[in-house]
Amino acid sequence: MQIAVLGAGSMGHGIAQVSAMAGHDVVLRDIDAEFVENGLEGIRDNLQGGVDRDKLTEDEMETTLERIEGTTDLEDAVEDADLVVEAVPEDMDLKKEVFSDVEDAASEETVIASNTSSLSVTEMASALEHPERAVGLHFFNPPHIMDLVEIIIAEQTDERTEAVAVDYVRGIEKEDVVVRDTAGFATSRLGIVLGLEAIRMVEQGVASPADIDEGMEIGYGHPMGPLELTDHVGLDVRLHIAEHLREELGERFKPPQSLRRKVRAGKLGKKTGEGYYVWEDGERVGTSGGWGDD
Ligand SMILES: NC(=O)c1ccc[n+]([C@@H]2O[C@H](COP(=O)([O-])OP(=O)(O)OC[C@H]3O[C@@H](n4cnc5c(N)ncnc54)[C@H](O)[C@@H]3O)[C@@H](O)[C@H]2O)c1
């Protein structure tokens, strides 16, 4: 297939990479040549990492790179595309504008997908004259490592579009789950419940963050406990998602007080050095808020 990926940031370059590794021809588009170059550089680095770990041969790396072309021109990117995946910033107005511009420049057959992690694909699709070709492809970060893609079926998505999305996801050797377009889809909605309840338990003094996390890691086999995950994702990002889900789905998603307080104080998790844990050089070195060492 011919794939266009719009946005060469954290997600876009990874989506371009996994598409090319599966044999698709890919055009990666961003609004500035420097952003395109950074994205291509990110792909080279990821692939080189694969070669260094013997997961990939030099030849496979070169062939993959040859399949990817960078551009700043939207028409160049989408005019021959069978599938367009947008990975531009999480802003509804911007996504609708991108959808509509793609429709003007692409063929009538082109499937138009969004990598949104929380916005309504149904609303994005409403910007199209042919909204039945819209679908969500929710990749996880980083796309070249994470095996799951949530396929989000908008109100307007038709069977052909769903079939193209499923074929594409299976073709790039990811696992697909098909979810109706509702707030938080399947994974964010459940993940946030666990995160918010773990924070409330810390507030109530039920156990330390480290003990709550260990309980879920060892007892339930989660690769990472809900509080450490909150620190990884960013407390600001989790607060934003919780507020959105509260608005859409009700009070059970009400953000706990300590989450708001920490965000106001700039304690956003790993990226700022403190959230529910204390971090130094990307390593967890202690627990925030007087729980002693973990
Ligand atoms: N980062 C994550 O962990 C993650 C995970 C899953 C989904 N997502 C979703 O993926 C999307 C992209 O997120 P990201 O973290 O890669 O963002 P990012 O900020 O790293 O990258 C976005 C890129 O889009 C470019 N851009 C802006 N307007 C554009 C346009 N009109 N056309 C083409 N490119 C344009 C920007 O210059 C930037 O390079 C968002 O919808 C986000 O919610 C992110």
The ligand as a MOL file (V3000), in Angstrom:
LIG
                    3D

  0  0  0     0  0            999 V3000
M  V30 BEGIN CTAB
M  V30 COUNTS 44 48 0 0 0
M  V30 BEGIN ATOM
M  V30 1 N 2.8920 10.8680 22.4350 0
M  V30 2 C 2.1580 9.8240 22.8000 0
M  V30 3 O 2.4700 9.0960 23.7630 0
M  V30 4 C 0.9230 9.4700 22.0190 0
M  V30 5 C 0.3990 8.1670 22.1030 0
M  V30 6 C -0.7300 7.8370 21.3210 0
M  V30 7 C -1.3200 8.8000 20.5070 0
M  V30 8 N -0.7950 10.0700 20.4820 0 CHG=1
M  V30 9 C -1.4540 11.0420 19.5990 0
M  V30 10 O -0.6680 11.2090 18.4280 0
M  V30 11 C -0.8240 12.5290 17.9140 0
M  V30 12 C 0.5430 13.1550 17.7540 0
M  V30 13 O 1.1760 13.1750 19.0150 0
M  V30 14 P 2.7710 13.3290 19.1570 0
M  V30 15 O 3.0850 13.0450 20.5760 0
M  V30 16 O 3.4460 12.5810 18.0580 0 CHG=-1
M  V30 17 O 2.9300 14.9080 18.8780 0
M  V30 18 P 4.2490 15.7070 18.4910 0
M  V30 19 O 4.0230 17.0860 18.9780 0
M  V30 20 O 5.4680 14.9630 18.9050 0
M  V30 21 O 4.2150 15.7010 16.8790 0
M  V30 22 C 3.2520 16.3730 16.1370 0
M  V30 23 C 3.8980 16.8190 14.8320 0
M  V30 24 O 2.8560 17.2690 13.9620 0
M  V30 25 C 3.3720 18.3720 13.2210 0
M  V30 26 N 2.2730 19.1160 12.6190 0
M  V30 27 C 1.5460 20.1460 13.1180 0
M  V30 28 N 0.6010 20.5140 12.2390 0
M  V30 29 C 0.7380 19.7090 11.1480 0
M  V30 30 C 0.0720 19.6060 9.9090 0
M  V30 31 N -0.9440 20.4010 9.5970 0
M  V30 32 N 0.4930 18.6570 9.0230 0
M  V30 33 C 1.5320 17.8330 9.3330 0
M  V30 34 N 2.1880 17.9000 10.4980 0
M  V30 35 C 1.8080 18.8190 11.3930 0
M  V30 36 C 4.2050 19.1150 14.2380 0
M  V30 37 O 5.1160 20.0050 13.6020 0
M  V30 38 C 4.8820 17.9760 14.9950 0
M  V30 39 O 6.1130 17.6120 14.4080 0
M  V30 40 C -1.7590 13.2470 18.8960 0
M  V30 41 O -3.0640 13.1540 18.4300 0
M  V30 42 C -1.5850 12.4500 20.1790 0
M  V30 43 O -2.7170 12.5340 21.0320 0
M  V30 44 C 0.3060 10.4240 21.1840 0
M  V30 END ATOM
M  V30 BEGIN BOND
M  V30 1 1 1 2
M  V30 2 2 2 3
M  V30 3 1 2 4
M  V30 4 1 4 5
M  V30 5 2 4 44
M  V30 6 2 5 6
M  V30 7 1 6 7
M  V30 8 2 7 8
M  V30 9 1 8 9
M  V30 10 1 8 44
M  V30 11 1 9 10
M  V30 12 1 9 42
M  V30 13 1 10 11
M  V30 14 1 11 12
M  V30 15 1 11 40
M  V30 16 1 12 13
M  V30 17 1 13 14
M  V30 18 2 14 15
M  V30 19 1 14 16
M  V30 20 1 14 17
M  V30 21 1 17 18
M  V30 22 2 18 19
M  V30 23 1 18 20
M  V30 24 1 18 21
M  V30 25 1 21 22
M  V30 26 1 22 23
M  V30 27 1 23 24
M  V30 28 1 23 38
M  V30 29 1 24 25
M  V30 30 1 25 26
M  V30 31 1 25 36
M  V30 32 1 26 27
M  V30 33 1 26 35
M  V30 34 2 27 28
M  V30 35 1 28 29
M  V30 36 1 29 30
M  V30 37 2 29 35
M  V30 38 1 30 31
M  V30 39 2 30 32
M  V30 40 1 32 33
M  V30 41 2 33 34
M  V30 42 1 34 35
M  V30 43 1 36 37
M  V30 44 1 36 38
M  V30 45 1 38 39
M  V30 46 1 40 41
M  V30 47 1 40 42
M  V30 48 1 42 43
M  V30 END BOND
M  V30 END CTAB
M  END
